[in-house]
Amino acid sequence: MLIMFVCTGNICRSPMGELLLAHYLAGTTVRVTSAGTRGLPQHPMDPSSAKLMSSVGIDSSRFRSKRLTADMVQSADLILCFEERQRKDIVSLDPSAVQYTFLLTEFAKLCEYCGQHRMVVGLTIQQRLYSVIVSAPAIRPLLPKVADIADIEDPHGKDFGEFRRTAEQMNQALRMVLTCMRKHYYDEFANKAAKIS
């Protein structure tokens, strides 16, 4: 399975998404990459993004940016972006990508919904992620229109605090996705629900 993060320049948000998720999924066969809808090739990661990665023990020195192409879109199994306009740019390269392209915050909410309703199925993380992708068209209309499903803004050119806030939003969404992929998540959710009722 190939998961691709897409932002605009491929130097701030999508590289952090790529490196964080690759770190979390180390030891699996899931591959993670990234690109930018208007990215310039072969640029290093923004120094602020690189500093944040270093702070959690992730080396970003080998990262180089890429510009998104139709071939990249077609080769991905799941594309996670950060703004609605990026999703439109991705789908314009290959309309069939609408089936597997999501805002990161939206995909996290879809995973949460599927996890809570016992719709995450499969023995491997790949199978479990696919089960959410396949269920997404039916679930999207059921998700509340809340601020949690929102763009994660570009911190490029802003102060380090904005980069940190972006990384925290991204990490929170990724951790929600991965929590919902765990096989014992259902039991945890059922126990919490039982305590509330």
C-alpha positions in Angstrom: 0.0 0.0 0.0 1.3 3.5 -0.9 0.1 6.5 1.1 0.9 9.9 -0.3 0.7 13.2 1.6 0.1 16.2 -0.7 0.4 19.9 0.2 1.3 22.9 -2.0 5.1 23.3 -1.9 6.1 19.9 -0.4 8.5 21.5 2.0 6.4 22.1 5.2 3.3 20.0 5.8 3.4 17.0 3.5 7.1 16.2 4.4 6.1 16.1 8.1 3.2 13.9 7.3 5.4 11.6 5.3 8.1 11.3 7.9 5.8 11.0 10.9 3.6 8.3 9.4 6.6 6.4 8.1 8.0 6.5 11.6 4.7 5.2 13.1 4.4 2.4 10.5 8.0 1.3 10.6 8.1 -2.5 10.4 5.0 -2.7 8.2 5.0 -3.0 4.4 3.1 0.3 4.0 5.1 2.9 2.0 4.7 6.6 2.6 5.7 9.4 0.3 4.7 13.1 -0.4 4.5 15.7 -3.1 3.3 19.2 -3.7 0.7 20.5 -6.2 3.1 23.4 -7.0 6.2 22.0 -5.5 9.6 22.7 -6.9 11.8 19.6 -7.2 14.7 18.8 -5.0 14.2 21.3 -2.3 15.1 20.3 1.3 12.4 20.5 4.0 11.7 23.9 5.5 14.1 24.4 8.5 11.2 24.8 10.9 9.6 21.5 9.8 13.0 19.8 10.0 13.6 21.2 13.5 10.2 19.7 14.6 11.1 16.3 13.1 14.5 16.4 14.8 12.8 17.1 18.1 11.1 13.7 17.9 14.2 11.8 16.7 13.3 11.8 12.9 16.1 12.7 10.5 14.9 14.8 7.6 18.3 15.5 6.0 17.7 13.2 3.0 14.2 14.6 2.2 13.8 16.4 -1.2 10.6 17.9 -2.5 8.7 16.6 -5.6 6.0 18.1 -7.8 2.8 16.1 -8.0 2.2 14.3 -11.4 -0.7 12.3 -12.7 1.4 9.2 -12.5 2.1 9.8 -8.8 -1.7 10.2 -8.2 -2.5 7.0 -10.1 0.2 5.0 -8.2 -1.1 5.9 -4.7 -3.7 3.9 -2.8 -4.5 6.7 -0.3 -3.8 10.4 -0.7 -4.0 12.7 2.3 -4.0 16.5 1.8 -4.4 19.5 3.9 -6.7 21.9 2.0 -9.8 21.5 -0.1 -8.2 23.2 -3.0 -5.4 20.7 -2.9 -7.9 17.9 -3.2 -9.4 19.6 -6.3 -5.9 19.9 -7.8 -5.2 16.2 -7.2 -8.5 15.1 -8.7 -8.0 17.3 -11.7 -4.9 15.2 -12.5 -6.9 12.0 -12.3 -10.7 12.2 -11.6 -10.7 8.6 -10.3 -8.6 9.7 -7.4 -11.7 11.3 -5.8 -12.3 7.8 -4.4 -9.1 7.7 -2.3 -8.2 11.4 -1.7 -9.1 13.0 1.6 -8.3 15.9 3.8 -6.2 14.5 6.6 -8.7 15.7 9.2 -11.6 14.2 7.3 -9.9 10.9 7.0 -9.3 10.8 10.8 -13.0 11.4 11.4 -13.9 8.7 8.9 -11.6 6.3 10.7 -13.1 7.3 14.1 -16.7 6.7 12.8 -15.8 3.4 11.2 -14.0 2.3 14.4 -16.9 3.3 16.7 -19.4 1.4 14.4 -17.2 -1.7 14.0 -16.7 -1.0 10.3 -12.9 -1.4 10.3 -12.2 -4.9 9.0 -9.2 -6.9 7.9 -6.2 -8.6 9.5 -3.5 -6.1 8.3 -3.3 -2.4 8.5 -3.5 -2.2 4.7 -6.8 -4.1 4.7 -8.2 -2.0 7.6 -7.3 1.3 5.9 -8.9 0.0 2.6 -12.1 -0.8 4.6 -12.4 2.8 5.5 -11.6 4.1 2.0 -14.3 1.7 0.6 -16.9 2.8 3.2 -16.1 6.6 2.8 -18.7 7.5 0.2 -21.5 6.2 2.4 -20.1 7.7 5.6 -19.2 11.2 4.4 -22.8 12.5 4.5 -23.1 11.2 8.1 -20.1 13.2 9.5 -21.1 16.4 11.3 -20.0 19.6 9.7 -17.6 20.5 12.5 -14.4 22.5 12.8 -12.5 19.2 13.3 -12.9 18.5 9.5 -11.0 21.5 8.3 -7.9 22.7 6.4 -4.6 22.5 8.2 -3.1 25.8 7.3 0.2 26.3 5.6 2.8 27.6 8.1 5.3 28.6 5.4 6.8 32.0 6.1 5.3 32.2 9.6 6.9 31.9 13.0 7.9 28.6 14.6 4.8 28.5 16.8 2.6 28.2 13.7 4.8 25.3 12.5 4.4 23.6 15.9 0.6 24.1 15.8 0.4 22.6 12.3 2.5 19.6 13.4 0.3 19.1 16.5 -2.9 19.2 14.3 -1.3 16.7 11.9 0.0 14.4 14.6 -3.4 14.4 16.4 -5.1 13.3 13.2 -2.5 10.6 12.4 -2.8 9.2 15.9 -6.6 9.1 15.6 -6.2 7.1 12.3 -3.8 4.7 13.8 -5.7 4.2 17.0 -8.8 3.3 15.0 -6.7 0.7 13.1 -5.9 -1.2 16.2 -7.7 -4.4 16.6 -8.6 -3.9 20.3 -10.0 -0.3 19.7 -13.5 -1.6 19.6 -13.3 -3.1 23.1 -11.8 0.2 24.4 -14.6 2.2 22.8 -17.3 -0.2 24.2 -15.9 0.1 27.7 -15.9 3.9 27.6 -19.5 3.9 26.2 -20.6 1.5 29.0 -19.1 3.8 31.7 -21.0 6.8 30.2 -24.4 5.1 30.0 
